[in-house]
Every structure is written in C-alpha cells, then in structure tokens.
Amino acid sequence: MDAPTRLSESIEKEIVSTSSGDTVTLVWQNLTISSQTRSSWTTIVHNVSGTLLPGSLVALMGPSGAGKSTLMAALAHRSSADITTTGEIRLNGNRTGPYMYNISGIIYQDELFGGELTVGEHMHLMANLKLGPSMSTHRKHVLINDLLIQTNLLQSYHTRIGQVGVRKTISGGERKRLAFAVELLSHPKILFCDEPTTGLDSYNASQVVQMMRRLTRSGTSVMCTIHQPSDELFYMFDSVILLSNGRTAFMGRPHEAIRFFDRLGVVRPEHCTTAEYFIGCLSSCRNTSNRVRPESICDQYERSDVYHQQKLLISSEILLSEYGYRSSFETSESHLRNNWFYTLNCLIRRNFLCSHRNPQLQYMKLAQRLVIAILVGLCFSSTIDLSQSGAQAVQGIIFLIVSENTFLPMYAVLSVFPESFPLFLRERKANLYGTAQFYIAQIVAMLPFVLLESTTFILIVYYLAHLRPTLLGLVCTVAACTLVMNVSMACGCFFSTMFSSVPMAMSYLVPFDYILMITSGIFIRIWTIPKVLRWMPFISWMMFASEAISVAQWDGIDYLDCEGIPDRACLHDGDDVLQQYSFGRQHLPLDFIALIVQYFLYHGLALLFLHKRASKS
C-alpha cells in the first residue's frame, strides 16, 4: 500500500484538539529494547513506534513473551538496570526522564501493601509520601475520601489490607481499586497498568476497565496490558496495540484492527472472542491451517495506511513541540527529595504500626525472652558467691547473657529485608524515598522493641541470679547487653542485605557464629590464639561485651574463698579472675567504644549492600 499523502480526518482532529492546554502526548519512535544476560544481549522489543494521545484508553495486547510489560516499563521510565533502550521516547516533544515519576503513575500486576495497615492508613501514608507537607492535612483527608468514594472503597476505610496467602481481609478487586486510588493521589497525566484485570471475575474486571475509562474523561491517558478480555471489555478501549515477538502487529481502533485482520484472509474460529482471535493469530506457538505467520502480519502492518498515519502523527508531535505548541516539563527529580526528615517520619510510623500489629514478630519474641530470662536466673540463683565455683558460675552466666542477646536477635532480622525488598524497590522506583530513609526507618521502628527486650531480659536475670548489687555492675551490664543486641541486629541486617534469601544468608552466618563464640573470651584465653588469627577478636562484639560485664562484676572484689584449692590454682581476687580470661579493667572504656564502632560499621555495610542491590535491580 502507498503511504497516504495527508493525515486522516480523525488524526487531524486529534492533533488540533491536543495542540494546546495542559495535556500530554507520549510518542515513541524506532524503539528497541534489549536485556543483558550473563554472556550476551537479548532483544525483546524490535524497532517499534507509536503514540499515546491525551484522554485515551489504550490496550497493549499480545501473546506471552511478546514484550508488553517491557515496552510499558520503558515508556513509563521504570525499566530495570539491565535493560537498554535505543530510539526515542518523547513526552510533548521532551525526552523522558526522572520527571516521569512526577506526572505518571504505574499499577503493577501484583499489588504490594503493608498488610497490617488499614485502607485509610495506607492512603494517608501514601498521600504524605506523594504530596509532601505542602498540602494541608485537611485537604489530604478530603482528597482521600473523594478517591475512596470514586473507587468504591469508603466502606473499607477501617479494614486492614491483609497479605495474600497469609491473612486476607480485603478482596482482590478491592486491592486493585486501592492501587488505583493510591496512584490517583498525585493526579497523574498518564497511568500505566500491568494486567489490571488478572485474577478478577468478570464483574470486577468490568468495574476496573470502567474506572479507567472514567479517568480518561478528565484528560488522563491510560495504557494497560490486558490478557484476552471479553468482547464487552475489548470495545471499551479507544485504541489497541498488538505485539508479536517484540514487533508491532497493529496499532489503531478496535474496529480498524478487525478490518485489518479480515483483509489478511485469516479464518476466525467460531465461539472465539476478538481478543482470543488476535492472540491466536499472533502466537508463533500455534500451528493451524489457513493462517498467516505472525512475522507476515507485522510486515503487512508496516505497509498499511494505519502505520503511515502513526508515523505522520509522531512527526507532527515533534514539530509541534519544536514550535512551542507543547508544554515542557521540568527534568529535575521530585520535590519530595527535599523533605528528607518528613519522609523518614512517615516511613517510621508505617513500620512501627506493622511491627506493633504483628504479635508473631514482636510480642511472641518478648514472651520467649521472658521465659528464657526466668529459666536462666533461677538456674544460677544459688550458685553466685565469692568462691572458685562462684567465679565459674559468674562467667558462665555472663556468656549466656551475651550469647542470648547475640544469636536470637541476629537471626530474627535475617528475613526483614528479603521480605520488604520488593515493596522497597517498587516505592524507590516511584521516587517516593531513598535507600537511606528506608533503612533508617526500619531500624528506628525496631528500636523500642529492642530496648524493651534487652532491658527486661537483663533485669530479670540480674535479680534472680543475685549478680553483684552495685550501680556500676547493673549499669554496665544493662548498657553492654543493649549494645550487644543492637550490634547483633546490625550484623543480621548486614547479612540480610548482602544476600537475596534467608537460607543463603544463614549458610554464611553460621560459620561467622563460631568466630564469635570462640573469641568471646570464655572458652579460650584471647592472646593464646595463633598470630595468623589474632584479627578475629576485633570483629567479635561478644569478647568486648564479656570483658565489660566481667570488669563490672569483679571490680573491687579483693577476696575469693580458696578452701580446698591449691594456692597455685586458686583465684584470690577479682583481678585474678579477669586475668584468667585475658580481661583487664583498664579496657572498660575501650570495650564500649568498640561496641559503638561495630554498631555503626555493620549498619553502614548493610546500607551499602542494600543500595547496591537496589541499583542493580
């Protein structure tokens, strides 16, 4: 077919209607998208071109593996780090960039929420993150109520969202509508939706598509990937983009698509929806008689009038922008980056609510610690005295105190970042917050429970075991135990962020545990370790904590009963006990400094590895 010499009448009207005003037009030209594997590059989308006009509802369809999600992610400026694009993507003539986060929204196929939050709490949190402190609380509340009414979620305002597969409280359709409500908080000019009807029944699917259609009436452009919709849903779309093996097989109105495929001479099976008919034609896996190959369909489209009209429309968009008929956009990042502490406070409140409402994570652990503290305290209640056996018992309970505050907290946090990483990555890509804000919020939200656990544990043990009743002994023991628990959690966070799964993190953490125990100072004199391994005690907070607590318990003790013990084997006073374990009272300030340094060191390494993982994703 020859290329038309002028645009069709409908295309001309669209250009005129969008040549002014606060509207946006997205165009992509000669776009090729490739993915990097370990040894090579794989081309996913091949040299495609197209447009997304203001106020239009566009369906992106094709067989599995056709490149739908990859293309949509590239248009939304949300591709992963291993994706490379060539060609042009322009919004009102401007090359797309980070400003796309401010003016567009994206709804993923799998919704990720804080399951312990209610619908209203989640909406207020996202309003604070997206809109910042510039909008008053009252205006945010009015906006949220309006959106919940539009999405038919107001009756679920106080209902917890729940977690799929764990505890579910709102339905799948409600979760999908909640995702829409969140994205509409910032009034996006373009909304990208990845399979918004997947997993929904016909009624809820129809409700979602009608909701997207209503959005287009206010000027918002909506593009969504959709898998074999019914004919009723299919004809609700203004335009369809059909992909096959990374190439465009058709782009235009639904009725034009039907006429295009009819001209190809493809026989349409009976009792087959329009979408199934198109997918069957474009699937290279189906071998049926009297069918046209998908490659031939793409070639025919590139020779059609519809294709050349799209090329002319793209060229006209670029010309309109060059002559100033299109509004430009700031290419800077979101203003929310300036509200660093405001965003941090929002994240802390969310994490604290999730922790507070999950007894399996917090209150069950506290109960477990109480039981262990009572057992340890009672077992040592009659063994602590100023004798040789009493000295051994003191060092034994010090080891139990330090190890209990080391291993349980360290393993408890291993799952924190692998479980929260998908939500973090998605919200980070949406430019809602940075890596440091997310990490600090996680740590600060856990801090009250950490202090409660460690303080309760040591006070019970200290009282029941009748450890030394002095202010120095109590303060040093509580301080050392609290620091040990925090350092252990910091180390657990380090292993949690360094590896992508809990089993892998545990496989490397177990050998590290042996280093901690061997160098704790209880089993072996520190400086009898071979010189080649002399570095190990300096990474062991158990050694520093054991020494600090031992100094606090034995400082000022100038007599121990040696009855029945040879003089050369007897520990006469507190200094002899400390020397027996290679401890020294002059090291007490250095022990606490070392614990504080290790706390910040492990958190710094954890933050570094989390940032690297997020950047690679």
Secondary structure by P-SEA (a helix, b strand, c coil): ccccccccaaaaaaaaaaccccbbbbbbcbbbbbbbcccccccccccccccccccbbbbbbbccccaaaaaaaaaaccccccccccbbbbcccccccccccccbbbbcccccccccccaaaaaaaaaaaaccccccaaaaaaaaaaaaaaaccccccccccccccccccccaaaaaaaaaaaaacccccbbbbccccccccaaaaaaaaaaaaaaaaacbbbbbbbccccccccccccbbbbbccccccccccaaaaaaaaaaacccccccccaaaaaaaaacccccccccccaaaaaaaaaacaaaaaaaaaaaaaaaaaaaccbbbbbccccccccaaaaaaaaaaaaaaaaaaacccccaaaaaaaaaaaaaaaaaacccccccaaaaaaaaaaaaaaaaaaccaaaaaaccccccaaaaaaaaaaaccccaaaaaaaaaaaaaaaaaaaaaaaaaaaaaaacccccaaaaaaaaaaaaaaaaaaaaaaaaaaaacccaaaaaaaaaaaaaaaaaacccccccccccccccccccccaaaaaaaaaaaaacccccbbbbcccccccccccaaaaaaaacccccaaaaaaaaaaaaaaaaaaaaaaaaaaaaaac
